[in-house]
Amino acid sequence: MTQFHGEKGTTWEGSVRAPALVSWPEKIPAGSVNNGIFDGMDWLPTLVAAAGGPTDLKEKLLKGHDGFKAHLDGYNQLDMLTKDSQSNRNEIFYYERDKLQAVRVGDWKAHFVVQNHGWSGPKEELNVPLLFNLRRDPYERAAEESGMYLKWMGQKMWAFGPAQAAVQKHLATFKEWPPLTPEMPATNNGGVGN
């Protein structure tokens, strides 16, 4: 149970937000706290850099490095952890398989699809995205609990501009790096699925 909205299997913060405790004596100051954006995908380039590998692994792999060419969605966050600097990540894209359901840019998160009754409940595609400022409303409750939400959202429509730009930039990467195809349905192969 969490105070955040939603649960696993949805794009609400209750599904995706998790605390992290990192200890690295003499590298990460004891007791330091950082509230920057850090995604699970950021661990690979961050740990490679911490182990002495390239600090620009993401950029190198896009061009081809050590026989590999790949698109990493993660960012090297080593400076964020060791030097208390800002996050290198400004955006998070929330997918359910191959369908984009929400996007976060900075403190702002827009939901295009919501799943309000848990992971087994129906998904609802919204005519107008729900908008939340996660710094001011980390529990994503304003749409349900504030009688002023629609007025507030109308005044914050400008926040959809950066979200739209981030989504366009993200989708442009699909030309060279198409996403994996959706999972094939399980078949009965002697009782074993795909």
BAVEX-753249 format. One record per residue (C-alpha): residue number from 1; y, x, z negated. Coordinates in Angstrom, 1 decimal, decimal comma. Example, Ala and Ser with C-alpha at 12.3 -4.5 7.8 and 13.67 -1.06 7.14 Angstrom:
BEGIN
NUSE  dodo      py      px      pz
NUSE     1    -4,5    12,3    -7,8
NUSE     2    -1,1    13,7    -7,1
This chain:
BEGIN
NUSE  dodo      py      px      pz
NUSE     1     0,0     0,0     0,0
NUSE     2     3,4     1,3     0,9
NUSE     3     6,9     0,0     0,5
NUSE     4     7,5     0,6     4,2
NUSE     5     7,1    -2,2     6,7
NUSE     6     3,7    -2,6     8,4
NUSE     7     0,5    -0,8     8,2
NUSE     8    -1,7     1,6    10,2
NUSE     9    -2,3     0,6    13,8
NUSE    10     1,3    -0,6    14,3
NUSE    11     4,6     1,1    15,1
NUSE    12     6,3     0,1    11,9
NUSE    13     7,3     2,9     9,5
NUSE    14     4,4     1,9     7,2
NUSE    15     2,0     3,0     9,9
NUSE    16     3,6     6,3    11,0
NUSE    17     5,7     7,7     8,1
NUSE    18     3,9    10,0     5,7
NUSE    19     5,2    12,6     3,3
NUSE    20     4,3    16,2     3,7
NUSE    21     4,0    19,0     1,2
NUSE    22     4,1    22,5     2,5
NUSE    23     3,8    25,7     0,5
NUSE    24     4,4    29,2     1,9
NUSE    25     5,5    31,5    -0,9
NUSE    26     8,4    33,8     0,1
NUSE    27     8,9    31,9     3,3
NUSE    28     9,6    28,3     2,3
NUSE    29    11,9    28,0    -0,7
NUSE    30    10,2    26,3    -3,6
NUSE    31    11,5    22,8    -4,3
NUSE    32    13,2    22,4    -1,0
NUSE    33    13,5    19,0     0,5
NUSE    34    14,1    18,2     4,2
NUSE    35    14,5    14,7     5,6
NUSE    36    14,7    15,8     9,3
NUSE    37    12,5    14,2    11,9
NUSE    38     9,0    15,9    12,0
NUSE    39     6,1    14,5    14,0
NUSE    40     2,4    15,4    13,7
NUSE    41     2,7    16,8    17,3
NUSE    42     5,1    19,4    16,0
NUSE    43     2,5    21,2    13,9
NUSE    44     0,9    23,0    16,9
NUSE    45     4,0    24,9    18,1
NUSE    46     5,2    25,3    14,5
NUSE    47     1,9    26,9    13,3
NUSE    48     1,6    29,1    16,5
NUSE    49     5,1    30,4    15,7
NUSE    50     4,3    30,9    12,0
NUSE    51     1,2    32,9    13,1
NUSE    52     3,4    35,3    15,1
NUSE    53     2,9    33,6    18,5
NUSE    54     5,7    32,6    20,9
NUSE    55     8,5    30,6    19,3
NUSE    56     9,1    28,9    22,6
NUSE    57     5,5    27,9    23,3
NUSE    58     6,5    24,5    24,6
NUSE    59     8,8    25,9    27,2
NUSE    60     6,4    28,7    28,2
NUSE    61     3,5    26,3    28,7
NUSE    62     5,6    24,1    31,0
NUSE    63     6,0    27,1    33,3
NUSE    64     2,5    28,5    32,7
NUSE    65     1,6    30,9    29,9
NUSE    66    -1,6    33,0    29,3
NUSE    67    -3,4    31,1    32,1
NUSE    68    -2,5    27,7    30,7
NUSE    69     0,1    25,2    32,0
NUSE    70     0,6    22,1    29,9
NUSE    71     3,2    19,7    28,5
NUSE    72     3,4    19,8    24,7
NUSE    73     5,2    16,9    23,1
NUSE    74     5,6    18,9    19,9
NUSE    75     8,6    21,0    18,9
NUSE    76     8,6    24,3    17,0
NUSE    77     9,9    23,3    13,5
NUSE    78     9,5    26,7    11,8
NUSE    79    13,2    27,1    11,2
NUSE    80    13,4    23,6     9,7
NUSE    81    10,7    24,6     7,2
NUSE    82    11,7    28,2     6,4
NUSE    83    15,5    28,2     6,9
NUSE    84    16,3    24,6     5,9
NUSE    85    17,9    24,1     9,4
NUSE    86    18,1    20,9    11,4
NUSE    87    15,1    19,4    13,1
NUSE    88    14,5    20,4    16,7
NUSE    89    13,2    16,8    17,3
NUSE    90    15,7    14,0    17,8
NUSE    91    13,3    11,4    19,2
NUSE    92     9,9     9,9    18,6
NUSE    93     8,1     7,6    21,1
NUSE    94     5,7     5,1    19,6
NUSE    95     2,7     4,2    21,7
NUSE    96    -0,2     1,9    21,5
NUSE    97    -2,6     3,6    23,9
NUSE    98    -0,6     3,7    27,1
NUSE    99     2,1     1,1    26,2
NUSE   100     5,5     2,3    24,8
NUSE   101     6,3    -0,1    21,9
NUSE   102     9,2     1,6    20,1
NUSE   103    11,5     4,6    20,3
NUSE   104    13,5     6,5    17,7
NUSE   105    16,5     8,5    18,5
NUSE   106    18,2    10,2    15,5
NUSE   107    18,5     7,6    12,8
NUSE   108    18,1     4,6    15,2
NUSE   109    14,8     3,0    16,1
NUSE   110    14,3     0,2    18,6
NUSE   111    11,1    -1,9    18,7
NUSE   112    10,1    -3,5    22,1
NUSE   113     6,8    -4,8    20,8
NUSE   114     6,0    -5,7    17,2
NUSE   115     2,8    -6,5    15,4
NUSE   116     3,7    -8,3    12,2
NUSE   117     0,3    -9,4    11,0
NUSE   118    -1,4    -6,0    10,7
NUSE   119    -3,5    -4,0    13,1
NUSE   120    -5,8    -6,9    13,9
NUSE   121    -2,9    -9,4    14,4
NUSE   122    -1,3   -10,3    17,7
NUSE   123     1,3    -8,1    19,4
NUSE   124     4,6    -9,8    20,3
NUSE   125     6,7    -8,5    23,2
NUSE   126    10,3    -9,1    22,4
NUSE   127    12,9   -10,4    24,7
NUSE   128    15,5    -8,3    22,9
NUSE   129    14,4    -5,2    21,0
NUSE   130    14,8    -5,1    17,3
NUSE   131    17,1    -2,3    16,1
NUSE   132    17,0    -0,5    12,8
NUSE   133    19,0     2,3    11,3
NUSE   134    16,2     4,2     9,4
NUSE   135    18,6     6,1     7,3
NUSE   136    20,2     2,9     5,9
NUSE   137    17,1     0,6     6,2
NUSE   138    14,1     2,9     6,0
NUSE   139    11,8    -0,1     5,2
NUSE   140    12,8    -2,0     8,4
NUSE   141    13,6    -5,2     6,5
NUSE   142    17,1    -6,1     7,7
NUSE   143    15,9    -8,3    10,6
NUSE   144    13,9   -10,5     8,1
NUSE   145    16,0   -10,3     5,0
NUSE   146    19,7   -10,2     6,2
NUSE   147    21,4   -13,3     7,3
NUSE   148    23,9   -11,0     9,1
NUSE   149    21,3    -9,1    11,2
NUSE   150    22,1   -10,6    14,6
NUSE   151    25,9   -10,0    14,1
NUSE   152    25,2    -6,4    12,9
NUSE   153    22,8    -5,8    15,9
NUSE   154    25,4    -7,1    18,3
NUSE   155    27,9    -4,7    16,9
NUSE   156    25,4    -1,8    17,3
NUSE   157    24,3    -2,5    20,9
NUSE   158    25,7     0,9    21,8
NUSE   159    22,7     2,5    20,0
NUSE   160    20,5     1,2    22,9
NUSE   161    22,2     3,6    25,3
NUSE   162    20,8     6,8    23,7
NUSE   163    17,5     5,1    23,3
NUSE   164    17,4     4,2    27,0
NUSE   165    18,4     7,7    28,0
NUSE   166    15,7     9,2    25,9
NUSE   167    13,1     6,9    27,4
NUSE   168    14,2     7,7    30,9
NUSE   169    14,0    11,4    30,3
NUSE   170    10,5    10,9    28,6
NUSE   171     9,2     8,8    31,5
NUSE   172    10,5    11,4    34,1
NUSE   173     8,0    13,9    32,6
NUSE   174     5,2    11,6    33,8
NUSE   175     5,8    12,6    37,4
NUSE   176     4,3    16,1    36,8
NUSE   177     2,4    15,2    33,6
NUSE   178     0,9    11,7    33,9
NUSE   179    -0,4    10,2    30,7
NUSE   180    -4,1     9,8    30,1
NUSE   181    -5,5     6,6    31,5
NUSE   182    -6,2     3,8    29,0
NUSE   183    -9,6     3,9    27,4
NUSE   184   -12,4     2,3    29,4
NUSE   185   -14,1    -0,6    27,8
NUSE   186   -17,2     0,3    25,9
NUSE   187   -20,4    -0,5    27,7
NUSE   188   -23,9    -0,9    26,5
NUSE   189   -25,7     2,3    27,3
NUSE   190   -28,8     1,8    25,1
NUSE   191   -26,5     0,8    22,2
NUSE   192   -24,0     3,6    22,8
NUSE   193   -20,5     3,0    24,0
NUSE   194   -18,4     5,3    26,2
